């Protein structure tokens, strides 16, 4: 990562990591909480709302629901 120097295993991992260096956040699909990463939001949705995250929902949310 050019921002913090963290080494990541793939380009995709770097793209996901870069979210922590921006002001953009991903909104939960079911409540008003926000997350810096897809994996954090998916974990929240699964544990708090007891639901699986559909890939179409993730794509829609990433394109239209950032803060």
mmCIF file of the N, C-alpha and C atoms, coordinates in Angstrom:
data_MODEL
# 
_entry.id   MODEL 
# 
loop_
_atom_site.group_PDB 
_atom_site.id 
_atom_site.type_symbol 
_atom_site.label_atom_id 
_atom_site.label_alt_id 
_atom_site.label_comp_id 
_atom_site.label_asym_id 
_atom_site.label_entity_id 
_atom_site.label_seq_id 
_atom_site.pdbx_PDB_ins_code 
_atom_site.Cartn_x 
_atom_site.Cartn_y 
_atom_site.Cartn_z 
_atom_site.occupancy 
_atom_site.B_iso_or_equiv 
_atom_site.pdbx_formal_charge 
_atom_site.auth_seq_id 
_atom_site.auth_comp_id 
_atom_site.auth_asym_id 
_atom_site.auth_atom_id 
_atom_site.pdbx_PDB_model_num 
ATOM 1   N N  . UNK A 1 1  ? 0.844   -1.181  0.000  1.00 0.00 ? 1  UNK A N  1 
ATOM 2   C CA . UNK A 1 1  ? 0.000   0.000   0.000  1.00 0.00 ? 1  UNK A CA 1 
ATOM 3   C C  . UNK A 1 1  ? 0.888   1.243   0.000  1.00 0.00 ? 1  UNK A C  1 
ATOM 4   N N  . UNK A 1 2  ? 0.582   2.163   -0.878 1.00 0.00 ? 2  UNK A N  1 
ATOM 5   C CA . UNK A 1 2  ? 1.374   3.394   -0.963 1.00 0.00 ? 2  UNK A CA 1 
ATOM 6   C C  . UNK A 1 2  ? 1.075   4.350   0.196  1.00 0.00 ? 2  UNK A C  1 
ATOM 7   N N  . UNK A 1 3  ? -0.036  4.161   0.869  1.00 0.00 ? 3  UNK A N  1 
ATOM 8   C CA . UNK A 1 3  ? -0.412  5.043   1.984  1.00 0.00 ? 3  UNK A CA 1 
ATOM 9   C C  . UNK A 1 3  ? 0.245   4.640   3.302  1.00 0.00 ? 3  UNK A C  1 
ATOM 10  N N  . UNK A 1 4  ? 0.266   3.334   3.587  1.00 0.00 ? 4  UNK A N  1 
ATOM 11  C CA . UNK A 1 4  ? 0.757   2.893   4.898  1.00 0.00 ? 4  UNK A CA 1 
ATOM 12  C C  . UNK A 1 4  ? 1.884   1.864   4.825  1.00 0.00 ? 4  UNK A C  1 
ATOM 13  N N  . UNK A 1 5  ? 2.184   1.377   3.619  1.00 0.00 ? 5  UNK A N  1 
ATOM 14  C CA . UNK A 1 5  ? 3.277   0.426   3.468  1.00 0.00 ? 5  UNK A CA 1 
ATOM 15  C C  . UNK A 1 5  ? 2.910   -1.025  3.718  1.00 0.00 ? 5  UNK A C  1 
ATOM 16  N N  . UNK A 1 6  ? 1.650   -1.299  4.019  1.00 0.00 ? 6  UNK A N  1 
ATOM 17  C CA . UNK A 1 6  ? 1.223   -2.675  4.283  1.00 0.00 ? 6  UNK A CA 1 
ATOM 18  C C  . UNK A 1 6  ? 1.379   -3.512  3.022  1.00 0.00 ? 6  UNK A C  1 
ATOM 19  N N  . UNK A 1 7  ? 1.871   -4.727  3.171  1.00 0.00 ? 7  UNK A N  1 
ATOM 20  C CA . UNK A 1 7  ? 2.031   -5.658  2.053  1.00 0.00 ? 7  UNK A CA 1 
ATOM 21  C C  . UNK A 1 7  ? 0.803   -6.548  1.985  1.00 0.00 ? 7  UNK A C  1 
ATOM 22  N N  . UNK A 1 8  ? 0.217   -6.633  0.790  1.00 0.00 ? 8  UNK A N  1 
ATOM 23  C CA . UNK A 1 8  ? -0.967  -7.467  0.609  1.00 0.00 ? 8  UNK A CA 1 
ATOM 24  C C  . UNK A 1 8  ? -0.687  -8.504  -0.477 1.00 0.00 ? 8  UNK A C  1 
ATOM 25  N N  . UNK A 1 9  ? -1.415  -9.604  -0.431 1.00 0.00 ? 9  UNK A N  1 
ATOM 26  C CA . UNK A 1 9  ? -1.133  -10.734 -1.305 1.00 0.00 ? 9  UNK A CA 1 
ATOM 27  C C  . UNK A 1 9  ? -1.641  -10.638 -2.727 1.00 0.00 ? 9  UNK A C  1 
ATOM 28  N N  . UNK A 1 10 ? -2.529  -9.697  -2.999 1.00 0.00 ? 10 UNK A N  1 
ATOM 29  C CA . UNK A 1 10 ? -3.074  -9.607  -4.357 1.00 0.00 ? 10 UNK A CA 1 
ATOM 30  C C  . UNK A 1 10 ? -3.564  -8.195  -4.637 1.00 0.00 ? 10 UNK A C  1 
ATOM 31  N N  . UNK A 1 11 ? -3.786  -7.916  -5.907 1.00 0.00 ? 11 UNK A N  1 
ATOM 32  C CA . UNK A 1 11 ? -4.307  -6.618  -6.304 1.00 0.00 ? 11 UNK A CA 1 
ATOM 33  C C  . UNK A 1 11 ? -5.700  -6.400  -5.706 1.00 0.00 ? 11 UNK A C  1 
ATOM 34  N N  . UNK A 1 12 ? -6.506  -7.459  -5.688 1.00 0.00 ? 12 UNK A N  1 
ATOM 35  C CA . UNK A 1 12 ? -7.854  -7.370  -5.109 1.00 0.00 ? 12 UNK A CA 1 
ATOM 36  C C  . UNK A 1 12 ? -7.793  -7.044  -3.614 1.00 0.00 ? 12 UNK A C  1 
ATOM 37  N N  . UNK A 1 13 ? -6.877  -7.686  -2.915 1.00 0.00 ? 13 UNK A N  1 
ATOM 38  C CA . UNK A 1 13 ? -6.717  -7.415  -1.484 1.00 0.00 ? 13 UNK A CA 1 
ATOM 39  C C  . UNK A 1 13 ? -6.296  -5.962  -1.268 1.00 0.00 ? 13 UNK A C  1 
ATOM 40  N N  . UNK A 1 14 ? -5.432  -5.453  -2.132 1.00 0.00 ? 14 UNK A N  1 
ATOM 41  C CA . UNK A 1 14 ? -5.010  -4.053  -2.026 1.00 0.00 ? 14 UNK A CA 1 
ATOM 42  C C  . UNK A 1 14 ? -6.187  -3.124  -2.266 1.00 0.00 ? 14 UNK A C  1 
ATOM 43  N N  . UNK A 1 15 ? -7.018  -3.430  -3.260 1.00 0.00 ? 15 UNK A N  1 
ATOM 44  C CA . UNK A 1 15 ? -8.197  -2.604  -3.534 1.00 0.00 ? 15 UNK A CA 1 
ATOM 45  C C  . UNK A 1 15 ? -9.123  -2.557  -2.323 1.00 0.00 ? 15 UNK A C  1 
ATOM 46  N N  . UNK A 1 16 ? -9.355  -3.692  -1.691 1.00 0.00 ? 16 UNK A N  1 
ATOM 47  C CA . UNK A 1 16 ? -10.207 -3.741  -0.493 1.00 0.00 ? 16 UNK A CA 1 
ATOM 48  C C  . UNK A 1 16 ? -9.561  -2.972  0.651  1.00 0.00 ? 16 UNK A C  1 
ATOM 49  N N  . UNK A 1 17 ? -8.253  -3.130  0.803  1.00 0.00 ? 17 UNK A N  1 
ATOM 50  C CA . UNK A 1 17 ? -7.521  -2.454  1.868  1.00 0.00 ? 17 UNK A CA 1 
ATOM 51  C C  . UNK A 1 17 ? -7.596  -0.938  1.721  1.00 0.00 ? 17 UNK A C  1 
ATOM 52  N N  . UNK A 1 18 ? -7.560  -0.431  0.511  1.00 0.00 ? 18 UNK A N  1 
ATOM 53  C CA . UNK A 1 18 ? -7.525  1.011   0.269  1.00 0.00 ? 18 UNK A CA 1 
ATOM 54  C C  . UNK A 1 18 ? -8.755  1.737   0.819  1.00 0.00 ? 18 UNK A C  1 
ATOM 55  N N  . UNK A 1 19 ? -9.850  1.010   1.046  1.00 0.00 ? 19 UNK A N  1 
ATOM 56  C CA . UNK A 1 19 ? -11.045 1.629   1.624  1.00 0.00 ? 19 UNK A CA 1 
ATOM 57  C C  . UNK A 1 19 ? -10.749 2.279   2.964  1.00 0.00 ? 19 UNK A C  1 
ATOM 58  N N  . UNK A 1 20 ? -9.828  1.723   3.740  1.00 0.00 ? 20 UNK A N  1 
ATOM 59  C CA . UNK A 1 20 ? -9.560  2.286   5.066  1.00 0.00 ? 20 UNK A CA 1 
ATOM 60  C C  . UNK A 1 20 ? -8.903  3.656   4.977  1.00 0.00 ? 20 UNK A C  1 
ATOM 61  N N  . UNK A 1 21 ? -8.347  3.992   3.828  1.00 0.00 ? 21 UNK A N  1 
ATOM 62  C CA . UNK A 1 21 ? -7.675  5.278   3.650  1.00 0.00 ? 21 UNK A CA 1 
ATOM 63  C C  . UNK A 1 21 ? -8.578  6.332   3.003  1.00 0.00 ? 21 UNK A C  1 
ATOM 64  N N  . UNK A 1 22 ? -9.851  6.024   2.818  1.00 0.00 ? 22 UNK A N  1 
ATOM 65  C CA . UNK A 1 22 ? -10.779 6.983   2.223  1.00 0.00 ? 22 UNK A CA 1 
ATOM 66  C C  . UNK A 1 22 ? -11.869 7.334   3.229  1.00 0.00 ? 22 UNK A C  1 
ATOM 67  N N  . UNK A 1 23 ? -12.620 8.348   2.902  1.00 0.00 ? 23 UNK A N  1 
ATOM 68  C CA . UNK A 1 23 ? -13.765 8.717   3.733  1.00 0.00 ? 23 UNK A CA 1 
ATOM 69  C C  . UNK A 1 23 ? -15.012 7.952   3.342  1.00 0.00 ? 23 UNK A C  1 
ATOM 70  N N  . UNK A 1 24 ? -14.925 7.193   2.245  1.00 0.00 ? 24 UNK A N  1 
ATOM 71  C CA . UNK A 1 24 ? -16.091 6.442   1.785  1.00 0.00 ? 24 UNK A CA 1 
ATOM 72  C C  . UNK A 1 24 ? -16.319 5.239   2.689  1.00 0.00 ? 24 UNK A C  1 
ATOM 73  N N  . UNK A 1 25 ? -17.583 4.982   2.966  1.00 0.00 ? 25 UNK A N  1 
ATOM 74  C CA . UNK A 1 25 ? -17.942 3.839   3.791  1.00 0.00 ? 25 UNK A CA 1 
ATOM 75  C C  . UNK A 1 25 ? -19.121 3.126   3.156  1.00 0.00 ? 25 UNK A C  1 
ATOM 76  N N  . UNK A 1 26 ? -19.229 1.844   3.449  1.00 0.00 ? 26 UNK A N  1 
ATOM 77  C CA . UNK A 1 26 ? -20.319 1.023   2.922  1.00 0.00 ? 26 UNK A CA 1 
ATOM 78  C C  . UNK A 1 26 ? -21.422 0.915   3.960  1.00 0.00 ? 26 UNK A C  1 
ATOM 79  N N  . UNK A 1 27 ? -22.628 1.236   3.562  1.00 0.00 ? 27 UNK A N  1 
ATOM 80  C CA . UNK A 1 27 ? -23.773 1.190   4.470  1.00 0.00 ? 27 UNK A CA 1 
ATOM 81  C C  . UNK A 1 27 ? -24.301 -0.237  4.571  1.00 0.00 ? 27 UNK A C  1 
ATOM 82  N N  . UNK A 1 28 ? -24.676 -0.623  5.783  1.00 0.00 ? 28 UNK A N  1 
ATOM 83  C CA . UNK A 1 28 ? -25.348 -1.896  5.978  1.00 0.00 ? 28 UNK A CA 1 
ATOM 84  C C  . UNK A 1 28 ? -26.640 -1.894  5.175  1.00 0.00 ? 28 UNK A C  1 
ATOM 85  N N  . UNK A 1 29 ? -26.996 -3.045  4.641  1.00 0.00 ? 29 UNK A N  1 
ATOM 86  C CA . UNK A 1 29 ? -28.203 -3.170  3.826  1.00 0.00 ? 29 UNK A CA 1 
ATOM 87  C C  . UNK A 1 29 ? -29.472 -3.158  4.677  1.00 0.00 ? 29 UNK A C  1 
ATOM 88  N N  . UNK A 1 30 ? -29.334 -3.323  6.003  1.00 0.00 ? 30 UNK A N  1 
ATOM 89  C CA . UNK A 1 30 ? -30.494 -3.485  6.872  1.00 0.00 ? 30 UNK A CA 1 
ATOM 90  C C  . UNK A 1 30 ? -30.607 -2.457  8.005  1.00 0.00 ? 30 UNK A C  1 
ATOM 91  N N  . UNK A 1 31 ? -29.539 -1.713  8.276  1.00 0.00 ? 31 UNK A N  1 
ATOM 92  C CA . UNK A 1 31 ? -29.594 -0.707  9.337  1.00 0.00 ? 31 UNK A CA 1 
ATOM 93  C C  . UNK A 1 31 ? -28.684 0.469   8.970  1.00 0.00 ? 31 UNK A C  1 
ATOM 94  N N  . UNK A 1 32 ? -28.530 1.401   9.857  1.00 0.00 ? 32 UNK A N  1 
ATOM 95  C CA . UNK A 1 32 ? -27.768 2.615   9.559  1.00 0.00 ? 32 UNK A CA 1 
ATOM 96  C C  . UNK A 1 32 ? -26.335 2.576   10.070 1.00 0.00 ? 32 UNK A C  1 
ATOM 97  N N  . UNK A 1 33 ? -25.655 1.448   9.928  1.00 0.00 ? 33 UNK A N  1 
ATOM 98  C CA . UNK A 1 33 ? -24.245 1.384   10.298 1.00 0.00 ? 33 UNK A CA 1 
ATOM 99  C C  . UNK A 1 33 ? -23.403 1.392   9.025  1.00 0.00 ? 33 UNK A C  1 
ATOM 100 N N  . UNK A 1 34 ? -22.163 1.864   9.142  1.00 0.00 ? 34 UNK A N  1 
ATOM 101 C CA . UNK A 1 34 ? -21.257 1.985   7.989  1.00 0.00 ? 34 UNK A CA 1 
ATOM 102 C C  . UNK A 1 34 ? -19.957 1.269   8.270  1.00 0.00 ? 34 UNK A C  1 
ATOM 103 N N  . UNK A 1 35 ? -19.336 0.754   7.194  1.00 0.00 ? 35 UNK A N  1 
ATOM 104 C CA . UNK A 1 35 ? -18.108 -0.031  7.305  1.00 0.00 ? 35 UNK A CA 1 
ATOM 105 C C  . UNK A 1 35 ? -17.119 0.380   6.230  1.00 0.00 ? 35 UNK A C  1 
ATOM 106 N N  . UNK A 1 36 ? -15.832 0.227   6.548  1.00 0.00 ? 36 UNK A N  1 
ATOM 107 C CA . UNK A 1 36 ? -14.771 0.544   5.591  1.00 0.00 ? 36 UNK A CA 1 
ATOM 108 C C  . UNK A 1 36 ? -14.501 -0.604  4.621  1.00 0.00 ? 36 UNK A C  1 
ATOM 109 N N  . UNK A 1 37 ? -14.920 -1.806  4.941  1.00 0.00 ? 37 UNK A N  1 
ATOM 110 C CA . UNK A 1 37 ? -14.623 -2.936  4.058  1.00 0.00 ? 37 UNK A CA 1 
ATOM 111 C C  . UNK A 1 37 ? -15.849 -3.805  3.834  1.00 0.00 ? 37 UNK A C  1 
ATOM 112 N N  . UNK A 1 38 ? -15.854 -4.486  2.697  1.00 0.00 ? 38 UNK A N  1 
ATOM 113 C CA . UNK A 1 38 ? -16.949 -5.409  2.390  1.00 0.00 ? 38 UNK A CA 1 
ATOM 114 C C  . UNK A 1 38 ? -16.999 -6.543  3.400  1.00 0.00 ? 38 UNK A C  1 
ATOM 115 N N  . UNK A 1 39 ? -15.824 -7.055  3.766  1.00 0.00 ? 39 UNK A N  1 
ATOM 116 C CA . UNK A 1 39 ? -15.806 -8.192  4.682  1.00 0.00 ? 39 UNK A CA 1 
ATOM 117 C C  . UNK A 1 39 ? -16.348 -7.809  6.057  1.00 0.00 ? 39 UNK A C  1 
ATOM 118 N N  . UNK A 1 40 ? -16.044 -6.605  6.526  1.00 0.00 ? 40 UNK A N  1 
ATOM 119 C CA . UNK A 1 40 ? -16.578 -6.157  7.821  1.00 0.00 ? 40 UNK A CA 1 
ATOM 120 C C  . UNK A 1 40 ? -18.092 -6.020  7.753  1.00 0.00 ? 40 UNK A C  1 
ATOM 121 N N  . UNK A 1 41 ? -18.579 -5.459  6.647  1.00 0.00 ? 41 UNK A N  1 
ATOM 122 C CA . UNK A 1 41 ? -20.025 -5.305  6.523  1.00 0.00 ? 41 UNK A CA 1 
ATOM 123 C C  . UNK A 1 41 ? -20.704 -6.664  6.402  1.00 0.00 ? 41 UNK A C  1 
ATOM 124 N N  . UNK A 1 42 ? -20.129 -7.579  5.619  1.00 0.00 ? 42 UNK A N  1 
ATOM 125 C CA . UNK A 1 42 ? -20.716 -8.906  5.468  1.00 0.00 ? 42 UNK A CA 1 
ATOM 126 C C  . UNK A 1 42 ? -20.758 -9.636  6.808  1.00 0.00 ? 42 UNK A C  1 
ATOM 127 N N  . UNK A 1 43 ? -19.702 -9.509  7.581  1.00 0.00 ? 43 UNK A N  1 
ATOM 128 C CA . UNK A 1 43 ? -19.668 -10.136 8.899  1.00 0.00 ? 43 UNK A CA 1 
ATOM 129 C C  . UNK A 1 43 ? -20.762 -9.565  9.795  1.00 0.00 ? 43 UNK A C  1 
ATOM 130 N N  . UNK A 1 44 ? -20.923 -8.243  9.762  1.00 0.00 ? 44 UNK A N  1 
ATOM 131 C CA . UNK A 1 44 ? -21.980 -7.585  10.530 1.00 0.00 ? 44 UNK A CA 1 
ATOM 132 C C  . UNK A 1 44 ? -23.358 -8.089  10.110 1.00 0.00 ? 44 UNK A C  1 
ATOM 133 N N  . UNK A 1 45 ? -23.619 -8.120  8.812  1.00 0.00 ? 45 UNK A N  1 
ATOM 134 C CA . UNK A 1 45 ? -24.932 -8.547  8.305  1.00 0.00 ? 45 UNK A CA 1 
ATOM 135 C C  . UNK A 1 45 ? -25.223 -9.978  8.738  1.00 0.00 ? 45 UNK A C  1 
ATOM 136 N N  . UNK A 1 46 ? -24.226 -10.830 8.648  1.00 0.00 ? 46 UNK A N  1 
ATOM 137 C CA . UNK A 1 46 ? -24.414 -12.229 9.021  1.00 0.00 ? 46 UNK A CA 1 
ATOM 138 C C  . UNK A 1 46 ? -24.635 -12.383 10.525 1.00 0.00 ? 46 UNK A C  1 
ATOM 139 N N  . UNK A 1 47 ? -23.830 -11.699 11.333 1.00 0.00 ? 47 UNK A N  1 
ATOM 140 C CA . UNK A 1 47 ? -23.928 -11.901 12.780 1.00 0.00 ? 47 UNK A CA 1 
ATOM 141 C C  . UNK A 1 47 ? -25.077 -11.122 13.427 1.00 0.00 ? 47 UNK A C  1 
ATOM 142 N N  . UNK A 1 48 ? -25.335 -9.908  12.985 1.00 0.00 ? 48 UNK A N  1 
ATOM 143 C CA . UNK A 1 48 ? -26.365 -9.082  13.618 1.00 0.00 ? 48 UNK A CA 1 
ATOM 144 C C  . UNK A 1 48 ? -27.744 -9.343  13.020 1.00 0.00 ? 48 UNK A C  1 
ATOM 145 N N  . UNK A 1 49 ? -27.803 -9.445  11.708 1.00 0.00 ? 49 UNK A N  1 
ATOM 146 C CA . UNK A 1 49 ? -29.096 -9.596  11.042 1.00 0.00 ? 49 UNK A CA 1 
ATOM 147 C C  . UNK A 1 49 ? -29.390 -11.040 10.646 1.00 0.00 ? 49 UNK A C  1 
ATOM 148 N N  . UNK A 1 50 ? -28.429 -11.949 10.904 1.00 0.00 ? 50 UNK A N  1 
ATOM 149 C CA . UNK A 1 50 ? -28.567 -13.377 10.610 1.00 0.00 ? 50 UNK A CA 1 
ATOM 150 C C  . UNK A 1 50 ? -28.979 -13.615 9.159  1.00 0.00 ? 50 UNK A C  1 
ATOM 151 N N  . UNK A 1 51 ? -28.309 -12.916 8.239  1.00 0.00 ? 51 UNK A N  1 
ATOM 152 C CA . UNK A 1 51 ? -28.603 -13.066 6.815  1.00 0.00 ? 51 UNK A CA 1 
ATOM 153 C C  . UNK A 1 51 ? -27.303 -13.268 6.055  1.00 0.00 ? 51 UNK A C  1 
ATOM 154 N N  . UNK A 1 52 ? -27.390 -13.929 4.910  1.00 0.00 ? 52 UNK A N  1 
ATOM 155 C CA . UNK A 1 52 ? -26.261 -14.069 4.010  1.00 0.00 ? 52 UNK A CA 1 
ATOM 156 C C  . UNK A 1 52 ? -26.286 -12.893 3.043  1.00 0.00 ? 52 UNK A C  1 
ATOM 157 N N  . UNK A 1 53 ? -25.123 -12.403 2.653  1.00 0.00 ? 53 UNK A N  1 
ATOM 158 C CA . UNK A 1 53 ? -25.053 -11.285 1.719  1.00 0.00 ? 53 UNK A CA 1 
ATOM 159 C C  . UNK A 1 53 ? -24.972 -11.836 0.306  1.00 0.00 ? 53 UNK A C  1 
ATOM 160 N N  . UNK A 1 54 ? -25.926 -11.435 -0.503 1.00 0.00 ? 54 UNK A N  1 
ATOM 161 C CA . UNK A 1 54 ? -26.009 -11.820 -1.909 1.00 0.00 ? 54 UNK A CA 1 
ATOM 162 C C  . UNK A 1 54 ? -25.043 -10.948 -2.701 1.00 0.00 ? 54 UNK A C  1 
ATOM 163 N N  . UNK A 1 55 ? -24.306 -11.527 -3.660 1.00 0.00 ? 55 UNK A N  1 
ATOM 164 C CA . UNK A 1 55 ? -23.328 -10.752 -4.426 1.00 0.00 ? 55 UNK A CA 1 
ATOM 165 C C  . UNK A 1 55 ? -23.977 -9.618  -5.211 1.00 0.00 ? 55 UNK A C  1 
ATOM 166 N N  . UNK A 1 56 ? -25.220 -9.774  -5.668 1.00 0.00 ? 56 UNK A N  1 
ATOM 167 C CA . UNK A 1 56 ? -25.915 -8.697  -6.376 1.00 0.00 ? 56 UNK A CA 1 
ATOM 168 C C  . UNK A 1 56 ? -26.190 -7.530  -5.433 1.00 0.00 ? 56 UNK A C  1 
ATOM 169 N N  . UNK A 1 57 ? -26.520 -7.816  -4.167 1.00 0.00 ? 57 UNK A N  1 
ATOM 170 C CA . UNK A 1 57 ? -26.747 -6.763  -3.187 1.00 0.00 ? 57 UNK A CA 1 
ATOM 171 C C  . UNK A 1 57 ? -25.455 -6.001  -2.918 1.00 0.00 ? 57 UNK A C  1 
ATOM 172 N N  . UNK A 1 58 ? -24.353 -6.731  -2.817 1.00 0.00 ? 58 UNK A N  1 
ATOM 173 C CA . UNK A 1 58 ? -23.060 -6.098  -2.565 1.00 0.00 ? 58 UNK A CA 1 
ATOM 174 C C  . UNK A 1 58 ? -22.698 -5.178  -3.718 1.00 0.00 ? 58 UNK A C  1 
ATOM 175 N N  . UNK A 1 59 ? -22.877 -5.643  -4.952 1.00 0.00 ? 59 UNK A N  1 
ATOM 176 C CA . UNK A 1 59 ? -22.557 -4.822  -6.124 1.00 0.00 ? 59 UNK A CA 1 
ATOM 177 C C  . UNK A 1 59 ? -23.425 -3.567  -6.137 1.00 0.00 ? 59 UNK A C  1 
ATOM 178 N N  . UNK A 1 60 ? -24.725 -3.713  -5.937 1.00 0.00 ? 60 UNK A N  1 
ATOM 179 C CA . UNK A 1 60 ? -25.620 -2.567  -5.923 1.00 0.00 ? 60 UNK A CA 1 
ATOM 180 C C  . UNK A 1 60 ? -25.217 -1.586  -4.833 1.00 0.00 ? 60 UNK A C  1 
ATOM 181 N N  . UNK A 1 61 ? -24.950 -2.115  -3.662 1.00 0.00 ? 61 UNK A N  1 
ATOM 182 C CA . UNK A 1 61 ? -24.611 -1.255  -2.544 1.00 0.00 ? 61 UNK A CA 1 
ATOM 183 C C  . UNK A 1 61 ? -23.312 -0.507  -2.783 1.00 0.00 ? 61 UNK A C  1 
ATOM 184 N N  . UNK A 1 62 ? -22.328 -1.177  -3.336 1.00 0.00 ? 62 UNK A N  1 
ATOM 185 C CA . UNK A 1 62 ? -21.050 -0.518  -3.596 1.00 0.00 ? 62 UNK A CA 1 
ATOM 186 C C  . UNK A 1 62 ? -21.205 0.618   -4.600 1.00 0.00 ? 62 UNK A C  1 
ATOM 187 N N  . UNK A 1 63 ? -22.059 0.447   -5.567 1.00 0.00 ? 63 UNK A N  1 
ATOM 188 C CA . UNK A 1 63 ? -22.237 1.456   -6.612 1.00 0.00 ? 63 UNK A CA 1 
ATOM 189 C C  . UNK A 1 63 ? -23.123 2.602   -6.164 1.00 0.00 ? 63 UNK A C  1 
ATOM 190 N N  . UNK A 1 64 ? -24.055 2.363   -5.244 1.00 0.00 ? 64 UNK A N  1 
ATOM 191 C CA . UNK A 1 64 ? -25.074 3.368   -4.961 1.00 0.00 ? 64 UNK A CA 1 
ATOM 192 C C  . UNK A 1 64 ? -25.230 3.817   -3.518 1.00 0.00 ? 64 UNK A C  1 
ATOM 193 N N  . UNK A 1 65 ? -24.617 3.157   -2.573 1.00 0.00 ? 65 UNK A N  1 
ATOM 194 C CA . UNK A 1 65 ? -24.921 3.445   -1.178 1.00 0.00 ? 65 UNK A CA 1 
ATOM 195 C C  . UNK A 1 65 ? -23.723 3.904   -0.353 1.00 0.00 ? 65 UNK A C  1 
ATOM 196 N N  . UNK A 1 66 ? -22.683 4.413   -0.963 1.00 0.00 ? 66 UNK A N  1 
ATOM 197 C CA . UNK A 1 66 ? -21.565 4.855   -0.157 1.00 0.00 ? 66 UNK A CA 1 
ATOM 198 C C  . UNK A 1 66 ? -21.867 6.195   0.493  1.00 0.00 ? 66 UNK A C  1 
ATOM 199 N N  . UNK A 1 67 ? -21.265 6.417   1.620  1.00 0.00 ? 67 UNK A N  1 
ATOM 200 C CA . UNK A 1 67 ? -21.521 7.668   2.379  1.00 0.00 ? 67 UNK A CA 1 
ATOM 201 C C  . UNK A 1 67 ? -20.598 8.766   1.891  1.00 0.00 ? 67 UNK A C  1 
# 
